């Protein structure tokens, strides 16, 4: 289970870094699916609370 949680954390981190990089390049919209990102964030918040 540890590996799955680490991969989710890396996925979340990667999405946030990609969004920041695109904002610096001047893009106004994100190519990352907002719904998917929100689900990952909620899942990681639940795991962190345990």
N, C-alpha and C positions, 0 to 999 in steps of 0.2 A: 504494500500500500504506500510505502514511503516513496517509491519511484513514481507512482502515479501523481502523488501530491507535488513532487518536485517538478514534474513535467507540466502540470497545470500552473504552477508558480512561474516557471520559465515562459510559458505561453502568455500569461498575463503580463509579465514584464516585457516581453517582446512586442506585444500589441501596444503597450504604453509608449515604448521607445520609438516605435514606427510612427505613431501619431505625433509625437513631439518633433521628430525629424521632418515630417511632412508640414507641420505648422511653421517650422523654421524656413522651409523652402517656399512658403507662401500659399500653400493649399488651404482652402477654407473648409472643405468637407473631407471626411475620413473614409478611406477605402475599406476600413475594418468594419465589419457588420456590428452595429451598435448593440443589437439584441444579443448576439453571441458574446460580445465583450461583457455585457451586463450580467449574463448568466454565469460566466466564468468568475467575475468579481464576487457575485453573491455566494457562489459555491466556496470560494476561497475564504470569504468572511465567515461562513459557517464553520469551516475547518479550523480557522484560527481561534474561534470562540471555544472550541472543544478543548 
